[in-house]
Amino acid sequence: MKLMITRPEDFEYGVWRVNAWLEPEEMNAVGNDRFIFELPALPERFFRIDAPYKTPAPAGSAYPFQGEFISGEWRGIVQANGVPEDMCETRLAQVEFSLRQSIEAQLERFDA
């Protein structure tokens, strides 16, 4: 799985684009099944998911939606929440690590 966090030119500082792509062997393992994953709950961070890459989350989840890969791709936005980016205790490296862990945990269900 590839995961990339970037800040497009038209985004404010503290708002980041997140893209993830499944590798071909991972897509083969998932097959026609829906591939849904839970967003990690991180201090001072908030995720927004682009349509159609989201699905309602079960009650008690950290977010109202979960991520859903469509044709091997997922897209969303992560931003600082309640503090300026430079003061955010959860750095982007931790965001990437936690998001990767969440996605990889779901991939294990498919033996990918």
TORKOLFI-117481 format. One record per residue (C-alpha): x, y, z. Coordinates in steps of 0.05 Angstrom, whole numbers, plus 5000, padded with zeros to 4 digits. Example, Ala and Ser with C-alpha at 12.3 -4.5 7.8 and 13.67 -1.06 7.14 Angstrom:
524649105156 527349795143 
This chain:
500050005000 502450694983 500551285027 502252015014 500752645054 501653295016 499454015020 496654254953 498054984935 490855184946 490454875017 491655285079 497555105123 495154565171 490554235121 493453635084 491353185027 491852445042 491951934986 492751184992 493150654938 493049904944 498549514908 496149034853 497148424897 493148754953 487548914904 487548184881 487047944953 481148414967 477748214903 470548454897 469648544972 468749235001 475149485034 473249915093 477850155149 477150565212 480451235217 485251295276 483151765332 489052245340 489752825389 488853505356 487553205287 481153145247 479852735184 474952925129 473752405075 472352565002 466052264972 465551704950 471151444994 467051415058 461750975089 457851065155 461650815216 458450375269 456050695333 461650855382 466950995328 471551595335 468751885270 461851855238 464951555175 470051015158 474651025098 472950595038 477650444981 474550514912 478150164855 484350114900 484550854920 482551254981 482652014989 481552475047 483953075085 487153125153 487953775190 490054075256 484054125303 483654665355 490954875352 495555175299 499354655258 506054835290 503254695359 499554055342 502053485387 500652955334 505753065279 504552865207 509352275214 504851995269 498652125226 501751725169 504051165216 497251095249 493351115184 498050605153 497050145214 489550195209 489450035134 494549465141 490549155198 484649105152 488948835095 491048265141 483848025140 484747885065 491647555073 494648125032 
